[in-house]
Amino acid sequence: MVKTEKPRFDDLINITSDAFNASAEKQEEYDPNTPKMVNNRQSVYRVPLSMIRPDRFQARLILPLELRKDFYSGRTPWNEVVRNWFELARNDRLIAQEIAELTVLGDSLHDTGQIKPVTGQVVNENGYDVFRMLTGERRFWATAIKAVLEGQPTEPYVLALIDNQPTIEKQIAENMAYKALTPVGKARAAARLVLDTHQIHPGEGESETTFFRRVADVRLDDGTKEMLQKTLQMERTYYGRLMKFFELDEKELEIADKSEMPERVLREIMQYDRSLWSDAVAFYASHEGRTYQDVHAFLERRSGNETGRKARIPLDPTTKSARSLRRLLNSIEDLPADDKPGSIADALLGDVDREEARQLVARMESLTAAMKRRLESLK
């Protein structure tokens, strides 16, 4: 049998460039097995989904753990993965929520067109050209989900830009542009950045969590600290706190990430015995609207530490708060961080949403103004 030679991407560039120049006169049929240039000036291509390989080790993991290994190894095609994804969503609120968001995105891409191309580069794997995606995985899966839901007879494609200088910094910036990373997402982003800076790459068949945990063996140098600050505005002290989250097992990390568990809740859970972590993570994620206080009460009950409240002599709350704040400000120079105010800012804002952060800043500014007015009277 004569072996059919797979077309290479560099040959296709010349072919599709000529086709683009002639497209005003003739509309060619779309070939689902090859990339198709649609904008010669910007090098925008139509790339079929079967040719695309999203980056498995991103800060935001979209595909559920149960489906990742077979998809990224190439054993399960994208359309079968989507059907299996639908089955998982039947019994999992968080997975169903992710599917619903991607379905809405898929409808939007269809109605308004894919305004922003995905990015990546073409590489040869085992004799085949594949598009290794750097950014745009949500657009990839949104397109795939819509195709399966509608039973499209032809293979769908996404618009893609060739990026021959891919960087983890670009990928992280894209992830954060979509929406703020969860605490677990921040930990993955920081770990990936540190590992990439030290030329540490995933091993063959290595799981996501195993790879990220390798960061524990890396000592931060000045260059890496600068990269963390530049890309993630993250100080060394806060980085160390985030790396503690990798003590959770793989499934706990996934649930904490998909439920957007606040950092304060994660730290509270990890203060208790390891045997309670899994149940506490599941408790928080099982019902929308659970709070830090709910999780604390759950852990106290499970650990047998729950006791009746003891009566306490009331204290003046203003004096108590002022003394705590004064102790903090007087001891700020004792902090080990290079950027001492920055490390305090990380601690204050690390586990709150944007609106609460704005309120905290406004209150700090109001307090500073009041102190300055009173300072004048002390002269």
C-alpha positions in Angstrom: 0.0 0.0 0.0 1.3 3.4 -0.9 1.7 5.6 2.1 -0.1 8.9 1.7 2.1 11.8 2.7 0.5 14.3 5.1 0.7 17.9 3.9 3.0 20.1 5.8 2.1 23.5 7.1 4.8 25.4 5.3 3.4 24.0 2.0 -0.1 25.0 2.9 1.0 28.6 3.6 1.9 29.1 0.0 -1.3 27.3 -1.2 -3.7 29.2 1.0 -1.9 32.5 0.4 -2.6 32.1 -3.4 -6.2 31.1 -2.6 -6.7 34.2 -0.4 -5.5 36.5 -3.2 -8.0 34.9 -5.5 -10.9 34.7 -3.0 -12.5 37.9 -4.3 -13.3 36.1 -7.6 -13.9 32.6 -6.4 -15.1 31.1 -3.1 -13.2 27.9 -2.5 -14.7 24.9 -0.6 -13.3 24.5 2.9 -11.0 21.5 3.4 -11.5 20.3 7.0 -8.0 18.6 7.1 -5.9 21.7 6.6 -5.5 25.2 7.9 -6.9 27.8 5.6 -5.6 31.4 5.4 -8.4 34.0 5.5 -6.4 37.2 6.0 -3.1 37.3 4.2 -2.0 40.6 5.7 -2.4 39.5 9.3 -1.7 35.7 8.8 -5.1 34.7 10.2 -5.9 31.0 9.5 -9.0 28.8 9.8 -7.6 25.8 11.8 -9.8 22.7 12.1 -10.4 21.5 15.7 -8.8 18.1 15.2 -5.5 19.8 14.4 -5.4 21.9 17.6 -3.6 20.9 20.8 -4.4 23.3 23.7 -1.7 23.8 26.4 -2.4 21.2 29.1 -0.5 23.1 31.8 -2.3 26.5 32.0 -3.3 28.4 35.0 -7.0 27.9 34.3 -7.9 24.3 33.7 -11.1 24.1 31.7 -11.5 20.4 30.8 -12.4 18.1 33.8 -9.7 15.9 35.2 -11.5 12.7 34.1 -11.2 13.7 30.5 -7.9 15.4 30.3 -5.5 12.5 30.0 -7.2 10.8 27.0 -7.8 14.0 25.2 -4.2 15.4 25.5 -2.7 12.1 24.6 -4.7 12.1 21.4 -6.6 8.9 22.3 -10.0 10.6 22.4 -11.1 13.2 19.7 -12.6 16.5 20.6 -16.2 15.6 19.7 -16.2 12.4 21.9 -14.6 14.4 24.7 -17.5 16.9 24.5 -20.1 14.1 24.7 -18.4 12.6 27.7 -18.3 16.1 29.2 -22.1 16.4 28.9 -22.5 13.1 30.8 -20.3 14.3 33.6 -22.4 17.5 33.8 -25.5 15.5 34.6 -24.4 14.9 38.1 -22.0 17.7 38.8 -23.2 21.3 39.4 -19.8 22.9 38.7 -19.2 21.0 35.5 -22.7 21.9 34.3 -22.1 25.6 35.1 -18.9 25.5 33.0 -20.7 23.9 30.1 -23.4 26.5 30.3 -20.9 29.4 30.2 -19.1 27.8 27.2 -22.4 27.2 25.4 -23.3 30.9 25.7 -19.8 31.8 24.4 -20.3 29.4 21.5 -23.6 31.1 20.6 -21.9 34.5 20.8 -19.1 33.4 18.5 -21.7 32.2 16.0 -23.8 35.3 16.2 -21.1 38.0 16.1 -18.2 36.1 14.6 -14.9 35.2 16.3 -13.5 38.7 16.7 -10.4 37.7 18.6 -8.3 34.8 17.0 -6.7 32.2 19.2 -2.9 32.1 19.1 -0.2 29.4 18.9 2.4 27.9 16.6 2.5 24.9 14.2 4.8 22.1 15.2 5.4 18.6 13.9 4.5 15.7 16.2 5.1 12.2 15.0 5.1 13.2 11.4 2.0 15.3 11.6 1.6 19.1 11.7 -0.5 20.2 14.7 -1.4 23.7 16.0 -0.1 24.0 19.6 -2.4 26.6 21.1 -1.1 29.2 23.4 -4.2 31.3 24.1 -7.9 30.9 23.4 -8.8 27.5 24.9 -12.3 28.7 25.9 -13.0 29.7 22.3 -11.8 26.3 21.2 -14.2 24.4 23.5 -17.1 26.8 23.0 -16.8 26.0 19.2 -16.6 22.3 19.9 -19.6 22.3 22.2 -21.8 24.2 19.7 -20.8 21.8 16.9 -21.8 18.7 19.0 -25.0 20.3 20.3 -26.1 21.2 16.7 -24.8 18.0 15.1 -22.8 19.9 12.6 -21.9 17.6 9.7 -18.5 19.2 8.9 -15.6 19.7 11.2 -15.7 23.2 12.7 -12.7 25.5 12.9 -11.4 28.5 14.8 -9.6 31.6 13.5 -5.9 31.6 14.6 -2.9 33.8 14.5 0.5 32.2 14.2 2.7 33.3 17.1 6.3 32.2 16.6 7.5 33.7 19.9 5.1 32.2 22.4 5.6 33.0 26.1 4.0 32.0 29.4 3.6 35.7 30.2 1.3 36.1 27.1 -0.7 33.1 28.2 -1.1 34.4 31.8 -2.1 37.8 30.6 -4.8 36.3 28.3 -6.2 34.2 31.2 -6.4 37.2 33.5 -8.0 39.4 30.8 -10.9 37.0 30.6 -11.6 37.2 34.4 -9.5 37.3 37.6 -7.8 34.0 38.4 -8.9 32.1 41.4 -6.4 31.5 44.2 -5.7 28.0 42.8 -5.3 29.6 39.3 -2.9 32.2 40.7 -0.9 29.4 42.3 -0.7 27.5 39.0 0.2 30.7 37.1 3.0 31.5 39.5 4.4 28.0 39.6 4.3 27.8 35.7 6.1 31.1 35.5 8.8 30.0 37.9 9.3 26.6 36.3 9.4 28.1 32.8 12.0 30.7 33.9 14.2 27.9 35.2 13.7 25.9 31.9 11.7 23.1 33.7 9.2 21.6 31.4 6.5 18.8 31.8 7.7 15.3 31.5 6.2 12.7 29.2 2.8 11.6 30.7 3.3 13.9 33.8 0.0 15.1 35.4 -0.7 18.8 35.8 -0.5 18.7 39.6 2.7 16.7 39.7 4.3 19.2 37.3 3.2 22.2 39.3 4.4 20.6 42.6 8.0 20.5 41.1 8.2 24.2 42.0 8.9 23.2 45.6 12.4 22.3 44.5 13.1 25.7 42.9 14.8 28.4 44.8 13.7 31.9 43.7 16.5 34.1 42.5 16.3 37.9 41.9 15.4 37.4 38.3 12.5 35.1 39.1 11.2 37.4 41.8 11.3 40.3 39.4 9.3 38.2 36.8 6.7 37.4 39.4 6.3 41.0 40.3 6.2 42.2 36.7 3.7 39.6 35.4 1.5 38.9 38.5 2.4 41.8 40.8 3.2 39.1 43.4 5.7 39.5 46.2 7.8 36.6 47.6 5.8 36.2 50.8 2.5 36.0 49.0 4.0 33.5 46.5 5.0 31.3 49.3 1.5 31.3 50.7 0.0 30.3 47.3 2.5 27.4 46.9 1.1 25.9 50.1 -2.1 25.1 48.1 -0.3 22.4 46.2 -0.5 20.3 49.4 -4.1 19.7 48.4 -4.6 16.6 46.2 -5.5 16.9 42.6 -9.3 16.6 42.9 -9.4 19.0 45.8 -7.5 21.6 43.8 -9.9 21.1 40.8 -13.0 21.6 43.0 -11.5 24.6 44.8 -10.7 26.2 41.4 -14.0 25.5 39.7 -16.0 26.7 42.8 -13.8 29.8 42.9 -13.1 29.2 46.5 -11.7 32.3 48.2 -8.1 32.2 49.5 -9.3 32.8 53.1 -11.5 29.7 52.9 -8.6 27.6 51.5 -6.3 28.8 54.3 -8.9 28.0 56.9 -9.4 24.5 55.6 -5.6 23.8 55.6 -5.2 24.8 59.2 -7.2 21.7 60.2 -6.1 18.0 60.1 -5.4 16.7 56.6 -8.2 14.1 56.9 -10.8 16.9 56.9 -9.6 18.7 53.8 -11.5 16.7 51.2 -14.9 16.9 53.0 -14.4 20.6 53.7 -13.7 21.4 50.1 -16.7 19.4 48.9 -18.9 21.0 51.6 -18.0 24.5 50.3 -18.5 23.6 46.6 -21.8 21.6 47.1 -23.9 24.7 47.6 -23.6 28.1 46.0 -23.3 30.9 48.5 -21.4 29.1 51.3 -19.2 31.5 53.3 -16.0 31.4 55.3 -18.1 31.2 58.5 -20.0 28.2 57.1 -16.8 26.3 56.4 -15.3 27.2 59.8 -18.4 25.9 61.6 -18.3 22.7 59.5 -14.7 22.1 60.4 -15.2 22.8 64.0 -18.1 20.2 64.1 -16.0 17.6 62.2 -13.0 18.1 64.4 -14.9 18.0 67.7 -13.8 21.4 68.7 -17.2 23.1 68.7 -18.0 24.5 72.1 -20.5 27.0 73.5 -19.5 30.6 73.4 -18.2 32.0 76.6 -19.4 35.3 77.9 -16.8 38.0 77.5 -16.6 41.5 78.9 -17.5 43.9 76.1 -14.6 46.0 74.8 -14.6 49.3 73.1 -14.5 48.3 69.4 -12.9 51.6 68.2 -10.0 51.4 70.7 -9.5 47.7 70.0 -9.4 48.2 66.2 -7.1 51.3 66.5 -4.6 49.4 68.7 -4.5 46.5 66.3 -3.9 48.8 63.4 -1.2 50.7 65.3 0.6 47.4 66.1 0.6 46.5 62.4 1.9 49.8 61.3 4.6 49.9 63.9 5.9 46.4 63.0 5.8 46.8 59.3 9.6 47.3 59.1 10.1 43.9 60.7 8.6 42.2 57.7 11.0 40.1 55.6 9.7 41.2 52.2 11.6 43.7 50.1 8.4 45.6 49.3 6.9 45.8 52.8 3.8 47.9 51.9 3.3 45.6 48.9 3.3 42.5 51.0 0.8 44.0 53.3 -1.4 45.0 50.3 -1.2 41.4 49.0 -2.3 40.1 52.4 -5.2 42.6 52.6 -6.5 42.1 49.1 -5.5 38.6 48.3 -8.7 36.9 49.3 -11.4 39.5 48.4 -13.2 40.4 45.2 -12.7 43.7 43.3 -15.6 45.5 44.8 -14.6 44.7 48.4 -11.0 45.7 47.5 -12.3 49.1 46.3 -14.2 49.6 49.5 -11.0 48.8 51.6 -8.9 51.2 49.6 -11.6 54.0 50.0 -11.7 53.4 53.8 -7.9 53.5 54.0 -7.9 56.8 52.1 -10.6 58.2 54.3 -8.7 57.2 57.5 -5.5 58.7 56.2 -7.2 62.0 55.5 -8.7 62.0 59.0 -5.3 61.3 60.6 -3.7 64.1 58.6 -6.3 66.6 59.8 -5.6 65.6 63.4 -1.9 65.6 62.9 -2.1 69.4 62.1 -3.7 70.0 65.5 -0.8 68.2 67.3 1.7 70.8 66.1 
